Amino acid sequence: MSTTRELRDRISSIDNTLKITNAMYLISSTKLRKARIELQETEPYFYTLQSTIQRILRHLPPDFTHPYLDVRKELRTSGKEEEYKTAIISVTADKGLAGAYNHNVLKKTEELMAKRPKHKLFVVGDMGRVYFHARGIHVEEHFHYTAQNPTLHRARVITGRMLDLFEAGEIDSVFIVYTRMKNSIEAETEVQQLLPLDKLDPSLVKLPMVSNMEEFRMRPTPKAIIDNIIPSYLNGFIYSALVESFCSEQNARMTAMDSANRNGKDLKQSLAIQYNRLRQAKITQEITEVVAGARAQNNGRR
């Protein structure tokens, strides 16, 4: 049975932990508000660019081919995913204490790695680097300081690296594993193929109501347009994925810290009740001993 001193020490320890979890909750809420503003500011550009790509893909000549839009010729007829040389970008956090946020991303990454044995792994976030290093999995490159500070410049660095490898023929496809916020409460881990773009993907070729009436000219050539617009699209998507992941991380940490605060307060209340009962029993015992001693002394005098 715990003593009053041990209970006091445990209550004091919980108080100190609650100060830390409450501070982390407030910091995450501030970062989340800032990241949401950045995401809202970039969404109009990204959605407009995506709409433009949809229009371009709808009006491309039927026989048009481009490396950014088609799988490698030698793999086109094989149908074997394990033959593809794949670059995998795994977006994790730099810190833990965010619930299942990092675990979900790492699990999806490992599933994709199992499907694509010929892969190059690129990691955003220190949690992913530590995880794969502990399991002896080679990381091709780790993009430092990107998870906690997603910027367009850092997104351009990642995009440029992927395009260089793709154009050099060292990789045949690029995938990104990140966490998307479905709403203000729920987040979902997603795997998205960035290169090559699938011309048959419904999200890229969906037809609007006025698609048959629009007039669309591509100058100077469709190839020149694809050469310029796809890198911008990739950069916008990667930046959006980084910001979405950052928002999801802060939201997951807020949820985890809020749960820790509630559990800590419940545990503190339970220990306080136990402490008061033990203290009351100790006081009662002392009073009983004093009364019994005084009674024995009176009996001795008689």
Backbone bond lengths (Angstrom), bond angles and torsions (degrees), N, CA, C in turn:
res aa  C-N    CA-C-N  psi(-1)  N-CA   C-N-CA  omega(-1)  CA-C   N-CA-C  phi
1 M - - - 1.466 - - 1.529 109.85 -
2 S 1.351 117.09 135.23 1.457 121.33 -177.54 1.510 110.93 -70.45
3 T 1.319 115.58 146.85 1.465 121.31 175.60 1.525 109.55 -88.35
4 T 1.327 115.52 167.64 1.468 119.56 -179.86 1.527 111.04 -62.66
5 R 1.326 116.38 -35.67 1.467 119.38 179.34 1.525 110.96 -65.08
6 E 1.333 116.85 -43.43 1.465 120.22 178.55 1.529 111.02 -62.69
7 L 1.329 117.06 -40.86 1.461 120.40 178.95 1.524 111.16 -65.59
8 R 1.355 116.51 -40.11 1.469 119.64 177.27 1.524 111.11 -61.82
9 D 1.321 116.62 -41.23 1.465 120.99 179.77 1.529 110.93 -65.24
10 R 1.331 116.49 -39.74 1.464 119.76 179.49 1.522 111.40 -67.40
11 I 1.338 116.45 -40.47 1.474 120.37 178.00 1.526 110.07 -64.62
12 S 1.322 116.98 -40.72 1.461 120.63 177.71 1.532 111.27 -64.03
13 S 1.341 116.25 -39.75 1.461 120.56 178.22 1.528 111.33 -64.46
14 I 1.316 116.89 -40.14 1.473 120.83 178.07 1.521 110.27 -64.97
15 D 1.334 117.38 -40.85 1.465 120.82 177.55 1.532 111.10 -58.45
16 N 1.326 116.74 -43.95 1.471 120.39 179.14 1.526 111.36 -65.14
17 T 1.343 115.93 -39.72 1.468 119.47 178.54 1.520 111.10 -66.43
18 L 1.337 117.12 -38.66 1.462 120.87 178.64 1.523 111.87 -63.69
19 K 1.318 116.98 -34.19 1.465 119.86 176.42 1.535 110.63 -62.42
20 I 1.344 115.81 -40.84 1.470 120.51 -179.27 1.530 110.52 -69.23
21 T 1.341 117.09 -48.03 1.466 119.87 -177.91 1.529 111.32 -65.46
22 N 1.320 117.35 -35.82 1.465 120.05 178.29 1.528 110.48 -67.99
23 A 1.334 116.70 -40.30 1.464 120.37 177.68 1.529 110.75 -64.16
24 M 1.344 116.95 -42.21 1.466 120.33 178.26 1.523 111.20 -64.49
25 Y 1.320 117.33 -35.75 1.461 120.82 176.96 1.525 110.77 -62.92
26 L 1.331 116.69 -45.33 1.466 120.64 -179.33 1.529 111.35 -66.08
27 I 1.339 117.13 -40.53 1.466 120.81 179.01 1.524 110.70 -63.98
28 S 1.335 116.80 -43.95 1.462 120.80 179.93 1.525 111.49 -64.73
29 S 1.333 117.37 -38.12 1.468 120.08 179.20 1.526 110.81 -65.25
30 T 1.342 116.90 -37.54 1.470 120.67 177.61 1.527 110.67 -66.94
31 K 1.337 116.99 -45.67 1.471 120.76 179.07 1.521 111.16 -63.95
32 L 1.326 116.48 -36.59 1.459 120.33 -179.74 1.523 110.97 -64.80
33 R 1.323 117.49 -43.15 1.468 120.49 178.54 1.526 110.79 -61.85
34 K 1.326 116.58 -42.35 1.461 120.61 179.36 1.527 111.30 -64.89
35 A 1.342 116.60 -44.02 1.467 120.29 -178.86 1.526 111.15 -66.20
36 R 1.326 117.38 -35.99 1.469 119.96 179.12 1.519 110.85 -65.52
37 I 1.324 116.60 -37.58 1.468 119.80 177.34 1.523 110.32 -63.36
38 E 1.341 116.77 -44.01 1.465 120.60 178.61 1.524 111.06 -62.45
39 L 1.338 115.99 -39.99 1.458 119.79 -179.91 1.527 110.90 -66.26
40 Q 1.312 117.40 -42.42 1.458 121.09 179.18 1.526 111.88 -64.70
41 E 1.331 115.99 -32.44 1.468 119.70 179.40 1.523 112.16 -71.95
42 T 1.326 117.56 -29.34 1.462 120.56 -177.83 1.521 112.84 -92.79
43 E 1.328 118.08 -19.10 1.461 120.72 -176.46 1.529 113.31 -59.85
44 P 1.337 120.81 -42.82 1.479 118.92 179.12 1.524 112.72 -57.64
45 Y 1.342 117.52 -42.66 1.466 120.44 178.75 1.519 110.76 -64.11
46 F 1.317 116.31 -46.00 1.460 120.22 -176.14 1.523 110.96 -65.20
47 Y 1.327 117.88 -44.77 1.459 120.48 -178.82 1.527 111.69 -67.81
48 T 1.334 116.79 -36.16 1.462 119.90 176.28 1.524 110.95 -65.18
49 L 1.328 115.77 -42.46 1.464 120.28 178.25 1.523 110.68 -63.67
50 Q 1.317 117.05 -41.54 1.465 121.12 178.70 1.523 110.40 -63.60
51 S 1.335 117.11 -41.19 1.459 120.69 177.92 1.529 111.09 -63.43
52 T 1.330 115.98 -38.87 1.470 119.83 178.69 1.524 111.09 -64.47
53 I 1.326 116.47 -42.19 1.466 119.95 178.05 1.522 110.53 -63.17
54 Q 1.324 117.78 -38.67 1.458 120.75 177.24 1.531 110.50 -59.39
55 R 1.309 116.09 -43.86 1.470 119.83 179.96 1.523 110.65 -65.83
56 I 1.343 117.05 -40.71 1.467 120.11 179.86 1.520 110.75 -63.59
57 L 1.331 117.57 -45.19 1.460 120.54 -178.49 1.520 111.80 -64.95
58 R 1.327 116.78 -32.67 1.467 119.28 179.26 1.526 111.78 -68.47
59 H 1.331 116.67 -27.87 1.461 120.13 -173.94 1.524 113.38 -106.59
60 L 1.316 117.42 8.96 1.462 118.98 176.12 1.525 110.24 -70.29
61 P 1.332 117.34 147.50 1.476 119.70 175.89 1.528 110.25 -59.34
62 P 1.320 117.85 147.09 1.481 120.66 -177.50 1.520 113.53 -58.14
63 D 1.332 116.79 -34.04 1.460 120.03 -176.93 1.525 112.76 -94.13
64 F 1.344 117.82 11.18 1.465 120.01 -177.23 1.531 110.48 -75.93
65 T 1.310 116.77 133.46 1.459 122.88 176.54 1.514 109.59 -128.76
66 H 1.323 115.38 150.62 1.464 121.03 179.56 1.529 107.46 -157.69
67 P 1.340 118.23 142.01 1.479 120.07 -179.98 1.521 113.71 -55.91
68 Y 1.341 117.46 -32.19 1.461 119.82 -179.17 1.528 112.39 -73.36
69 L 1.327 116.82 -15.66 1.461 120.85 -175.14 1.520 113.65 -113.28
70 D 1.322 118.09 -11.72 1.456 120.54 -174.94 1.519 110.05 -131.06
71 V 1.337 115.45 149.15 1.457 120.05 174.83 1.518 109.22 -70.29
72 R 1.336 116.90 163.72 1.454 120.86 -179.34 1.532 110.83 -57.66
73 K 1.319 115.59 142.42 1.461 120.53 -175.15 1.526 112.12 -57.34
74 E 1.335 116.35 -42.26 1.456 118.64 -176.78 1.520 112.98 -70.11
75 L 1.349 116.63 -15.81 1.465 119.69 179.60 1.518 112.34 -102.11
76 R 1.320 116.03 -8.99 1.454 119.79 -172.79 1.519 112.64 -62.62
77 T 1.333 117.26 -33.98 1.459 121.18 -176.93 1.524 113.65 -97.84
78 S 1.322 117.18 -8.79 1.465 119.39 -175.87 1.524 112.36 -76.13
79 G 1.346 116.25 -41.10 1.458 120.09 -179.65 1.506 114.10 70.26
80 K 1.328 117.77 14.57 1.461 121.16 -177.91 1.529 109.35 -107.37
81 E 1.335 115.83 115.14 1.459 119.92 -178.81 1.523 111.91 -64.50
82 E 1.347 116.65 -32.01 1.464 119.08 -176.62 1.531 112.36 -67.48
83 E 1.349 117.32 -12.74 1.461 120.22 179.76 1.531 111.84 -82.98
84 Y 1.307 117.48 -16.09 1.454 121.02 -176.11 1.530 110.80 -76.45
85 K 1.327 115.07 136.41 1.461 120.66 171.13 1.526 106.89 -89.96
86 T 1.306 115.18 111.78 1.465 121.03 -168.47 1.519 111.94 -115.49
87 A 1.323 115.57 137.17 1.462 121.74 170.26 1.526 107.68 -98.24
88 I 1.320 116.26 127.70 1.463 121.62 -178.91 1.525 108.99 -116.51
89 I 1.329 116.26 120.75 1.465 122.00 176.29 1.522 107.70 -101.20
90 S 1.319 116.41 115.76 1.467 121.69 -178.88 1.531 108.72 -107.22
91 V 1.325 116.40 117.03 1.470 121.73 -176.00 1.522 108.90 -99.61
92 T 1.328 116.61 104.55 1.464 122.53 177.08 1.535 108.89 -114.80
93 A 1.327 115.98 -171.77 1.464 121.61 -179.79 1.528 110.10 -102.18
94 D 1.315 115.89 166.59 1.462 121.36 174.88 1.526 111.45 -86.21
95 K 1.341 116.97 -14.92 1.453 121.38 -176.89 1.520 109.72 -133.83
96 G 1.334 114.99 162.42 1.448 121.28 174.99 1.523 110.73 -94.54
97 L 1.337 115.68 -147.43 1.472 122.38 -179.75 1.533 111.02 56.34
98 A 1.347 115.49 40.16 1.464 120.41 179.63 1.524 110.55 -129.20
99 G 1.313 116.18 35.87 1.458 119.93 179.09 1.520 111.70 64.94
100 A 1.336 115.95 -135.04 1.471 121.05 -177.39 1.527 112.09 -94.27
101 Y 1.322 117.36 14.16 1.472 120.73 -175.52 1.525 111.94 -56.44
102 N 1.326 117.67 -57.13 1.465 121.19 -178.10 1.523 111.37 -67.41
103 H 1.322 117.23 -39.80 1.468 121.17 -178.25 1.527 111.18 -59.10
104 N 1.325 117.48 -43.01 1.462 120.77 -178.22 1.527 111.56 -64.71
105 V 1.336 116.67 -41.59 1.464 120.06 179.41 1.523 110.78 -65.66
106 L 1.328 116.94 -45.46 1.462 120.94 -178.80 1.527 111.38 -64.71
107 K 1.323 116.79 -36.99 1.467 120.55 178.34 1.520 110.67 -64.36
108 K 1.345 117.10 -45.96 1.466 121.13 178.30 1.526 110.87 -63.24
109 T 1.331 116.86 -38.20 1.456 120.72 179.31 1.520 111.13 -63.54
110 E 1.320 116.64 -44.25 1.466 120.24 179.58 1.533 111.40 -65.14
111 E 1.325 117.55 -36.55 1.464 120.26 176.80 1.526 110.79 -63.76
112 L 1.333 116.95 -41.97 1.457 120.61 178.78 1.524 111.17 -67.86
113 M 1.325 117.17 -38.61 1.466 120.89 177.47 1.525 111.34 -62.93
114 A 1.334 116.50 -35.59 1.461 119.87 178.65 1.531 111.15 -67.78
115 K 1.341 116.89 -34.58 1.465 120.83 178.30 1.528 111.55 -74.83
116 R 1.310 117.05 -31.01 1.467 121.99 -177.07 1.532 109.39 -119.10
117 P 1.336 118.11 82.04 1.473 120.11 -176.96 1.527 113.43 -60.13
118 K 1.329 117.43 -33.84 1.468 121.12 178.49 1.522 108.72 -87.42
119 H 1.308 115.89 84.42 1.456 119.39 -174.83 1.526 111.41 -132.30
120 K 1.315 114.35 158.08 1.455 123.15 169.12 1.530 106.34 -118.77
121 L 1.321 116.35 125.52 1.462 120.86 -174.44 1.521 110.56 -99.59
122 F 1.333 115.97 125.99 1.462 122.91 176.66 1.530 107.28 -119.24
123 V 1.315 116.01 130.04 1.462 120.46 -172.16 1.524 110.92 -118.95
124 V 1.316 115.01 133.43 1.466 122.67 170.30 1.523 106.54 -109.88
125 G 1.321 117.24 123.84 1.464 120.29 -179.86 1.509 112.54 104.70
126 D 1.322 115.82 138.96 1.465 121.16 -174.93 1.527 112.39 -72.87
127 M 1.330 117.82 -27.81 1.462 119.72 -179.74 1.529 111.06 -63.90
128 G 1.322 117.03 -38.87 1.457 120.44 177.81 1.518 111.81 -68.02
129 R 1.338 116.14 -41.07 1.475 120.07 -179.94 1.531 110.20 -61.76
130 V 1.331 117.11 -46.18 1.463 121.19 -179.47 1.528 110.56 -64.96
131 Y 1.322 116.79 -40.59 1.466 121.11 -178.12 1.525 111.25 -62.20
132 F 1.329 117.24 -50.53 1.465 120.40 -177.23 1.529 111.54 -71.54
133 H 1.329 117.26 -33.47 1.462 119.95 177.39 1.529 110.29 -64.59
134 A 1.327 117.63 -40.20 1.469 121.26 -179.63 1.523 111.72 -65.14
135 R 1.337 116.92 -25.30 1.470 120.74 -179.38 1.521 112.63 -101.01
136 G 1.315 116.52 9.21 1.457 120.55 175.84 1.518 114.02 70.94
137 I 1.335 117.86 22.62 1.463 122.13 179.32 1.527 108.91 -92.53
138 H 1.308 116.34 126.60 1.464 120.72 -176.17 1.528 110.82 -70.65
139 V 1.324 116.20 131.19 1.461 122.95 174.94 1.525 108.07 -106.76
140 E 1.319 115.63 118.98 1.468 120.61 -177.47 1.525 110.98 -63.04
141 E 1.312 116.12 -43.64 1.465 120.16 -179.65 1.527 109.57 -158.40
142 H 1.329 115.07 141.31 1.465 121.27 177.69 1.517 108.22 -115.90
143 F 1.330 116.54 120.15 1.463 121.69 -178.48 1.532 108.77 -86.87
144 H 1.334 115.94 101.88 1.459 121.79 -174.80 1.527 111.53 -69.61
145 Y 1.326 115.04 148.12 1.472 124.38 169.25 1.532 113.30 60.61
146 T 1.325 117.72 14.34 1.464 119.84 -178.45 1.521 112.05 -86.48
147 A 1.340 117.47 -35.17 1.460 120.76 -175.76 1.522 111.93 -64.24
148 Q 1.348 117.60 -38.17 1.458 121.41 -177.38 1.524 113.16 -91.10
149 N 1.333 116.39 -8.44 1.463 119.10 -179.36 1.527 109.75 -145.15
150 P 1.335 117.83 68.53 1.474 119.96 -179.52 1.527 111.35 -70.37
151 T 1.306 116.64 121.67 1.466 122.18 178.61 1.521 108.94 -133.07
152 L 1.333 115.65 164.79 1.459 120.32 178.02 1.527 110.74 -63.75
153 H 1.328 116.73 -34.44 1.463 119.47 179.31 1.527 110.83 -62.84
154 R 1.334 116.80 -45.16 1.465 120.03 179.56 1.532 110.48 -66.11
155 A 1.333 116.91 -35.81 1.464 119.80 176.54 1.528 110.57 -65.23
156 R 1.330 117.48 -38.21 1.471 120.61 177.95 1.520 111.32 -64.71
157 V 1.338 117.09 -36.60 1.469 120.48 178.28 1.528 110.18 -61.65
158 I 1.333 116.17 -45.87 1.471 120.43 179.98 1.528 110.06 -65.99
159 T 1.345 116.83 -44.34 1.463 120.63 179.84 1.520 111.17 -60.51
160 G 1.335 116.57 -45.79 1.462 120.20 -179.97 1.521 112.21 -60.65
161 R 1.331 116.55 -39.55 1.468 120.51 179.01 1.526 110.58 -64.42
162 M 1.330 117.46 -43.23 1.457 120.59 -179.80 1.528 111.64 -66.24
163 L 1.327 116.99 -42.46 1.462 120.26 -179.52 1.525 111.41 -65.75
164 D 1.324 117.08 -38.54 1.471 120.47 178.38 1.526 110.56 -61.39
165 L 1.325 116.76 -45.51 1.465 120.52 -179.98 1.523 111.09 -67.13
166 F 1.337 116.63 -39.13 1.460 120.71 -178.25 1.528 110.75 -67.27
167 E 1.325 116.50 -45.56 1.465 120.11 -178.47 1.525 111.89 -70.21
168 A 1.354 116.86 -26.79 1.461 120.06 178.17 1.525 111.95 -81.16
169 G 1.330 117.55 -5.02 1.456 120.91 179.31 1.519 114.00 79.85
170 E 1.340 117.71 10.23 1.461 119.89 178.98 1.523 112.20 -77.61
171 I 1.322 117.00 -21.66 1.466 121.72 175.85 1.523 108.49 -134.99
172 D 1.317 116.35 153.92 1.459 122.08 179.49 1.520 112.47 -107.27
173 S 1.303 117.20 -17.84 1.458 120.28 -179.10 1.531 109.40 -154.79
174 V 1.331 115.30 159.46 1.470 122.14 179.97 1.527 108.13 -130.69
175 F 1.324 115.49 127.56 1.461 121.65 176.53 1.527 108.91 -121.53
176 I 1.321 115.62 149.80 1.466 120.52 174.45 1.528 108.33 -127.20
177 V 1.339 115.10 135.37 1.465 122.08 176.95 1.528 106.91 -111.93
178 Y 1.326 116.60 116.37 1.457 120.60 -176.22 1.520 109.66 -146.10
179 T 1.319 116.51 176.54 1.463 121.75 -179.15 1.521 109.29 -114.21
180 R 1.318 116.34 124.60 1.463 122.26 -179.00 1.524 109.62 -107.19
181 M 1.319 115.95 136.80 1.460 121.07 176.74 1.519 109.20 -83.71
182 K 1.338 116.49 112.06 1.460 120.48 178.54 1.524 110.47 -71.68
183 N 1.325 115.87 -37.62 1.463 122.08 176.13 1.528 107.39 -154.79
184 S 1.330 116.61 -168.63 1.461 120.25 -176.15 1.522 113.30 -70.09
185 I 1.325 117.54 -10.65 1.467 121.20 -177.45 1.525 111.56 -115.08
186 E 1.315 116.51 -44.14 1.466 121.47 -170.64 1.522 111.75 -102.04
187 A 1.336 116.38 138.91 1.463 123.29 175.57 1.525 108.75 -125.99
188 E 1.338 116.11 155.38 1.461 121.12 -176.90 1.530 109.72 -139.48
189 T 1.324 116.44 134.12 1.455 122.01 177.80 1.524 109.09 -81.47
190 E 1.333 116.92 128.57 1.455 121.25 -175.66 1.523 111.21 -126.33
191 V 1.336 115.04 152.97 1.463 123.15 173.45 1.517 106.99 -117.74
192 Q 1.325 116.70 120.14 1.457 121.56 -176.07 1.521 110.45 -124.73
193 Q 1.332 116.21 133.47 1.463 120.80 175.77 1.523 108.80 -86.63
194 L 1.335 115.50 124.13 1.457 121.34 -178.93 1.527 112.41 -95.53
195 L 1.310 116.50 -40.33 1.469 122.07 178.69 1.522 108.53 -138.25
196 P 1.337 117.06 142.09 1.472 125.52 -14.11 1.524 110.55 -74.21
197 L 1.320 117.51 156.01 1.460 120.94 176.87 1.523 108.83 -73.53
198 D 1.307 116.25 135.78 1.457 121.97 -179.57 1.527 108.83 -85.42
199 K 1.326 116.40 114.93 1.463 120.30 -178.82 1.527 112.30 -67.33
200 L 1.331 116.98 -14.73 1.459 120.52 179.34 1.526 112.55 -98.76
201 D 1.339 116.96 2.22 1.464 120.28 -179.62 1.525 109.10 -65.11
202 P 1.341 118.38 124.08 1.472 119.98 -178.31 1.524 113.36 -56.82
203 S 1.336 117.81 -33.00 1.462 120.38 -178.84 1.517 112.01 -69.17
204 L 1.346 117.56 -19.30 1.457 121.01 -178.36 1.523 113.33 -101.22
205 V 1.309 118.11 -20.93 1.466 119.94 -175.10 1.528 112.64 -122.14
206 K 1.331 117.79 13.98 1.467 118.72 -179.54 1.531 109.78 -61.94
207 L 1.313 115.67 139.93 1.458 121.52 -172.83 1.524 111.09 -94.73
208 P 1.340 118.23 128.19 1.460 120.10 173.82 1.527 110.45 -78.87
209 M 1.327 117.10 174.53 1.455 121.71 -177.22 1.527 111.82 -65.41
210 V 1.352 117.81 -30.69 1.468 121.03 -174.37 1.522 111.50 -103.93
211 S 1.336 117.71 20.92 1.462 119.89 -175.10 1.524 112.08 -63.75
212 N 1.342 117.89 -30.97 1.449 119.49 -178.23 1.518 112.33 -79.03
213 M 1.310 116.86 -14.38 1.460 120.15 -176.24 1.518 112.82 -100.29
214 E 1.324 118.64 -15.28 1.448 120.40 -175.54 1.526 111.28 -76.09
215 E 1.329 114.54 145.16 1.457 121.54 176.25 1.516 108.01 -106.94
216 F 1.311 116.72 129.13 1.468 120.49 -171.99 1.524 109.08 -138.47
217 R 1.328 116.58 121.72 1.453 121.99 177.87 1.525 108.81 -119.51
218 M 1.309 115.82 138.57 1.464 121.37 -179.50 1.526 109.15 -113.47
219 R 1.316 115.55 115.28 1.466 121.54 -179.99 1.530 108.84 -131.55
220 P 1.349 119.03 141.71 1.473 125.46 4.31 1.524 113.08 -76.50
221 T 1.354 117.17 -37.99 1.460 121.14 178.52 1.520 108.70 -145.89
222 P 1.336 118.12 156.75 1.475 119.59 175.45 1.525 112.41 -57.59
223 K 1.336 117.78 -37.84 1.464 120.78 -179.37 1.525 111.19 -62.65
224 A 1.338 116.89 -43.80 1.466 120.44 -179.79 1.529 110.63 -63.10
225 I 1.334 115.91 -37.66 1.469 119.29 179.60 1.524 110.30 -67.40
226 I 1.331 117.15 -46.21 1.465 120.76 179.35 1.525 110.44 -61.84
227 D 1.332 117.46 -40.81 1.464 121.76 179.49 1.524 111.94 -58.26
228 N 1.319 117.43 -31.42 1.466 120.89 -176.34 1.521 113.50 -95.42
229 I 1.332 116.99 -36.18 1.462 118.25 -171.49 1.525 112.86 -85.50
230 I 1.336 118.18 -31.81 1.467 119.86 -178.20 1.530 111.92 -65.18
231 P 1.365 120.21 -45.14 1.474 118.68 175.54 1.526 113.02 -57.76
232 S 1.338 117.13 -37.95 1.472 119.57 177.74 1.523 110.67 -66.46
233 Y 1.331 115.84 -38.79 1.463 120.25 177.74 1.528 110.78 -63.20
234 L 1.342 116.45 -45.20 1.466 120.41 179.40 1.518 110.65 -61.93
235 N 1.330 116.36 -43.53 1.461 119.82 -179.91 1.529 110.90 -62.33
236 G 1.340 115.68 -42.70 1.462 119.26 178.58 1.516 112.32 -65.36
237 F 1.340 116.92 -39.22 1.464 120.26 -179.80 1.523 110.73 -67.58
238 I 1.342 116.79 -44.28 1.469 119.70 -179.37 1.522 110.47 -64.10
239 Y 1.342 117.06 -42.08 1.459 119.08 178.41 1.527 111.00 -63.53
240 S 1.333 116.17 -41.92 1.462 120.19 177.50 1.522 110.92 -62.36
241 A 1.347 116.93 -40.66 1.468 120.77 179.22 1.525 110.79 -64.75
242 L 1.342 117.24 -39.47 1.462 120.51 178.89 1.530 111.09 -64.27
243 V 1.330 116.33 -44.41 1.469 120.04 -179.31 1.531 110.50 -69.12
244 E 1.347 117.00 -41.09 1.464 120.21 177.08 1.522 110.42 -60.01
245 S 1.335 116.30 -43.13 1.469 120.44 179.75 1.529 110.20 -64.26
246 F 1.337 116.84 -41.40 1.457 120.30 179.12 1.525 110.64 -63.12
247 C 1.341 116.85 -42.83 1.468 120.47 176.55 1.536 110.61 -61.20
248 S 1.323 116.11 -44.72 1.461 120.44 -179.16 1.521 111.17 -63.62
249 E 1.344 116.08 -38.97 1.464 119.81 178.63 1.522 111.26 -61.83
250 Q 1.343 116.19 -47.98 1.460 119.56 -179.13 1.522 111.46 -65.40
251 N 1.332 116.52 -37.08 1.460 120.07 177.84 1.529 110.74 -65.93
252 A 1.356 116.24 -41.45 1.471 119.92 178.13 1.520 110.93 -66.10
253 R 1.333 117.30 -38.28 1.460 119.89 179.26 1.526 110.75 -68.43
254 M 1.335 116.64 -39.44 1.465 119.36 176.46 1.525 110.60 -59.83
255 T 1.329 116.66 -44.34 1.468 120.83 179.46 1.527 110.86 -63.10
256 A 1.332 115.73 -43.59 1.466 120.00 -179.59 1.526 111.24 -65.16
257 M 1.329 117.17 -43.13 1.464 120.48 -179.35 1.527 111.46 -69.86
258 D 1.330 116.71 -35.32 1.462 119.70 176.45 1.525 110.37 -64.44
259 S 1.328 115.87 -41.84 1.472 119.78 176.79 1.526 110.87 -64.76
260 A 1.336 116.68 -40.14 1.466 120.43 178.44 1.530 110.67 -64.00
261 N 1.330 116.64 -39.30 1.466 120.23 178.31 1.522 111.27 -62.91
262 R 1.319 116.42 -45.36 1.472 119.91 -179.91 1.525 111.12 -64.42
263 N 1.334 116.63 -44.72 1.460 119.77 179.16 1.528 111.65 -64.60
264 G 1.343 115.46 -38.71 1.463 119.66 178.76 1.524 111.91 -64.66
265 K 1.325 116.54 -41.70 1.466 120.06 178.90 1.530 110.92 -66.13
266 D 1.346 116.19 -39.94 1.469 119.23 178.00 1.536 110.69 -63.55
267 L 1.343 115.82 -44.23 1.460 119.82 179.79 1.529 110.75 -65.39
268 K 1.327 116.59 -39.27 1.463 120.28 178.96 1.530 110.63 -63.66
269 Q 1.333 116.66 -41.62 1.463 120.26 178.81 1.523 110.58 -63.84
270 S 1.348 116.72 -42.05 1.457 120.51 179.34 1.524 111.19 -63.43
271 L 1.342 116.68 -42.24 1.464 120.25 178.80 1.525 111.33 -68.05
272 A 1.346 116.57 -35.54 1.462 120.08 178.92 1.529 110.39 -64.38
273 I 1.346 116.69 -41.87 1.471 120.03 177.29 1.522 109.99 -63.48
274 Q 1.326 116.02 -43.91 1.467 120.20 179.09 1.521 110.89 -63.34
275 Y 1.349 116.07 -39.17 1.471 120.86 179.25 1.532 110.39 -65.60
276 N 1.337 117.37 -44.23 1.468 121.00 -178.88 1.527 111.35 -65.41
277 R 1.333 116.42 -39.86 1.458 119.62 178.22 1.526 111.09 -64.98
278 L 1.340 116.09 -42.72 1.459 119.84 179.76 1.524 110.46 -66.04
279 R 1.320 115.94 -40.67 1.464 120.05 179.08 1.527 110.85 -66.68
280 Q 1.343 116.60 -40.59 1.455 120.56 178.24 1.529 110.59 -64.83
281 A 1.332 117.01 -41.47 1.470 120.42 178.48 1.526 110.44 -64.34
282 K 1.334 115.80 -37.23 1.468 119.36 179.69 1.527 110.68 -67.20
283 I 1.339 116.42 -41.87 1.467 120.33 178.72 1.526 110.27 -65.10
284 T 1.332 116.05 -42.92 1.471 120.11 178.79 1.524 111.02 -60.80
285 Q 1.350 114.81 -41.29 1.461 119.26 179.34 1.528 110.85 -64.07
286 E 1.335 116.70 -40.69 1.464 120.13 179.45 1.522 111.00 -65.03
287 I 1.345 115.99 -42.15 1.474 119.13 178.42 1.525 110.50 -63.19
288 T 1.329 115.63 -42.44 1.467 120.38 179.23 1.522 110.64 -61.14
289 E 1.326 116.98 -41.90 1.469 120.88 179.74 1.527 111.03 -65.82
290 V 1.354 116.40 -38.92 1.470 119.41 178.84 1.525 110.60 -65.73
291 V 1.346 115.57 -44.87 1.467 119.41 -179.82 1.525 110.46 -63.79
292 A 1.338 117.53 -42.19 1.469 120.80 179.88 1.524 110.62 -65.56
293 G 1.335 117.60 -38.58 1.466 120.52 178.19 1.514 112.03 -65.89
294 A 1.368 115.94 -41.33 1.480 119.19 179.59 1.544 110.04 -66.75
295 R 1.330 115.98 -39.03 1.458 119.12 178.96 1.541 110.67 -65.11
296 A 1.321 117.03 -41.95 1.475 119.20 178.77 1.488 110.75 -64.60
297 Q 1.347 116.72 -37.43 1.464 118.96 179.76 1.510 111.20 -66.91
298 N 1.342 118.68 -40.25 1.469 122.13 177.94 1.528 110.88 -63.95
299 N 1.335 115.39 -41.52 1.474 119.66 178.59 1.526 110.55 -63.17
300 G 1.307 117.77 -36.39 1.465 120.90 179.16 1.509 112.09 -67.75
301 R 1.317 117.78 -36.49 1.465 120.91 179.10 1.522 111.16 -66.66
302 R 1.351 114.39 -38.08 1.473 117.96 179.73 1.532 111.14 -66.53
